[in-house]
Amino acid sequence: MPLDEFIINIYLMVEQYYNLAVQKPLRRGGFAPKLSDAEIICMELVGEFMGMDQDKQIWQYFKNHWLSWFPNLGSYPNFVNNVLTYVL
C-alpha cells in the first residue's frame, strides 16, 4: 500500500474510533489547537509505525513531507504541547 493511502486509512480509522470512544474533549482550557485530535493521533501512529520514536522526528517528517496535508502543523513546541495532552 502506498504511504499516502496508509496515512489516509490511519486517519479515517482514528477519526471513526475517536468519535466512538471519546465522549467529551480531551483538552481543557487554553487556546483552541489548530490541529484536530485525529490529526495529532494519526501523525503519532504513522510516525511510530515508521520507526520514529521521538516527537521531534515525527514533527520534522510531517513538516518536510506532508505539510500540504497538515497545513496547521505549526512549530515543534506547539506540536509537543498537543501531543502531551494525550500523555498526561
Buried (B, 14 or more C-beta within 10 A) or exposed (E): EEEEEEBBEBBEBBBEEBEEEEEEEEEEEEEEBEBBBBBBBBBBBBBEEEEBEEBEEBBBBBBEEBEEBBEEBBEBEBBEBBBEBEEE
